Amino acid sequence: MSETPHPDWNPRDEAVQRDQIAAYDAMRSRCPVAYSDYLQWSLFRHADVKRVLEDHDTFSNAASRHLSVPNAMDPPEHTRFRRLIEPYFGPAPMAAFAPRCREIAEDLVARLPESGEIEAMAELGQNFALEIQCAFMGWPASLHEPLRDWVHRQQAATLAGDRQALVELALEFDGVIRDLLESRRAAGDTAPDDVTTRIMNETVEGRALTDEEIVSILRNWTVGELGTISASIGILMRYLAAHPELQARLRGEPERLPAAIDEILRLDAPLMSNRRVTTRPVTIGGRHIPAGERLTLLWGSANRDEAVFGDPDELRLDRDPQDNLLYGAGIHVCPGAPLARLELKLFMEALLAGTTELALVPDKPAVRARFPAGGYSTVPLQVTR
């Protein structure tokens, strides 16, 4: 039995939490494969993360203690569920959802003051994430505030490391989904023809999905969406406010928004990490790692690796999109990437069309989120319509 390595760093140190991106930049050159009691093995370099993503035999995705469909599955089980899920994010469903997505974005922008200070994470990021996810799933607007409250309590429990609270919150969220399933079953043929109802009627390998599988799919879609979309919007708005020349360019050339969004989110990760587990002993980055060890893939570092991107803070709209790990890579690449890209593009189009200026607020800097969240917890901005 191998000895526990001596920690190379402390991910929960206040200096790290205050600015994760800067801390990860420093670790990438000092100790690119680092051990800690909190995260076990953290991978900071693009090449090492890409290797893990592409070798699912050695680096298993089954890193969760709970059923997680298909996020914490390996082939062939993962393959069966991916085949079921991917059509929900195909070109036709995205085209059908786009008008409603645009409407939600434009309505949110229309609610902004003519001129004044806003807290962009609460007023735009979180509101858009809640409204857009409920619309996509076919859930009622009455769930917006309960879900907002749940997200706040879940974030607080995560930061506090309160495992019991997290277990209770997970059960509470699952109960919300089960209530939605029961209401549709009670409605029978009159149930709404939406994503939730269609998932309920799916089969895998010729059998109906269990309620546990349905709840897991809908939970993963919703919890992931609420966190990453709101974080992405906060990052994008703050970046454009801090870079008025780029903001002006995108106002005049909105067709460049897709490339700009992916590049800004490469610079500043909305989702900070994912996990894997080693299935056999392996050497990576010069470190010998036994089987059964947990790896933490740090997107917030890998996507800023100088070996791939040069100056990590240089924004370029002509980068090779294959290098950007914003949505992962390999067989576990995010199936919802087309939806996320659609939502962010339409939101930013509405925001730039409905305002004349986004500016930082003097003496009120944005406050960084803390691991495992990426982006910012608050983003004060001055908005002019």
PEJONOR-V842870 format. One record per residue. N is the residue number from 1. OMEGA is omega in whole degrees, 0 to 359 (NA if undefined). Layout:
n=[N:N]
omega=[OMEGA:OMEGA]
//
This chain:
n=[1:2:3:4:5:6:7:8:9:10:11:12:13:14:15:16:17:18:19:20:21:22:23:24:25:26:27:28:29:30:31:32:33:34:35:36:37:38:39:40:41:42:43:44:45:46:47:48:49:50:51:52:53:54:55:56:57:58:59:60:61:62:63:64:65:66:67:68:69:70:71:72:73:74:75:76:77:78:79:80:81:82:83:84:85:86:87:88:89:90:91:92:93:94:95:96:97:98:99:100:101:102:103:104:105:106:107:108:109:110:111:112:113:114:115:116:117:118:119:120:121:122:123:124:125:126:127:128:129:130:131:132:133:134:135:136:137:138:139:140:141:142:143:144:145:146:147:148:149:150:151:152:153:154:155:156:157:158:159:160:161:162:163:164:165:166:167:168:169:170:171:172:173:174:175:176:177:178:179:180:181:182:183:184:185:186:187:188:189:190:191:192:193:194:195:196:197:198:199:200:201:202:203:204:205:206:207:208:209:210:211:212:213:214:215:216:217:218:219:220:221:222:223:224:225:226:227:228:229:230:231:232:233:234:235:236:237:238:239:240:241:242:243:244:245:246:247:248:249:250:251:252:253:254:255:256:257:258:259:260:261:262:263:264:265:266:267:268:269:270:271:272:273:274:275:276:277:278:279:280:281:282:283:284:285:286:287:288:289:290:291:292:293:294:295:296:297:298:299:300:301:302:303:304:305:306:307:308:309:310:311:312:313:314:315:316:317:318:319:320:321:322:323:324:325:326:327:328:329:330:331:332:333:334:335:336:337:338:339:340:341:342:343:344:345:346:347:348:349:350:351:352:353:354:355:356:357:358:359:360:361:362:363:364:365:366:367:368:369:370:371:372:373:374:375:376:377:378:379:380:381:382:383:384:385]
omega=[184:177:176:181:173:182:177:182:178:182:182:176:183:180:177:183:182:177:184:184:180:180:180:176:180:181:184:179:184:185:191:170:191:178:172:178:186:186:189:187:178:180:186:186:181:184:180:178:180:178:180:182:186:180:184:174:181:185:187:175:182:186:181:177:183:177:180:188:349:190:184:179:174:174:5:182:179:183:181:182:176:180:179:190:190:180:179:182:180:183:182:176:179:178:180:183:187:181:179:178:179:180:179:180:182:178:179:180:180:179:181:175:178:176:178:182:175:169:194:180:182:189:182:184:183:179:181:181:180:185:184:180:178:179:181:183:184:182:184:178:179:178:183:185:175:179:178:179:180:180:180:180:179:178:180:180:179:181:180:184:183:185:181:178:180:177:180:178:178:178:178:180:178:178:177:181:180:176:178:179:181:180:178:177:179:181:178:183:180:177:181:178:182:183:182:180:181:176:180:185:180:173:175:183:175:178:176:174:173:176:179:179:179:180:181:179:184:177:181:179:189:182:178:181:183:181:188:180:179:178:181:182:176:179:183:182:180:182:181:177:181:182:186:179:177:178:180:180:182:174:180:181:183:178:178:183:181:179:181:180:181:182:178:180:168:181:190:193:173:175:192:187:167:183:169:176:179:179:180:178:184:173:180:183:180:179:180:186:181:172:177:180:179:174:174:179:185:178:183:174:185:182:177:185:181:181:181:190:184:176:186:181:178:178:178:182:181:181:174:183:180:181:185:182:182:180:180:180:179:186:181:177:188:180:181:181:179:179:180:180:178:183:182:179:183:176:182:174:180:181:182:178:186:178:175:180:167:182:174:178:180:176:176:182:173:181:181:171:181:181:13:180:173:177:188:173:174:178:176:180:170:183:175:180:NA]
//
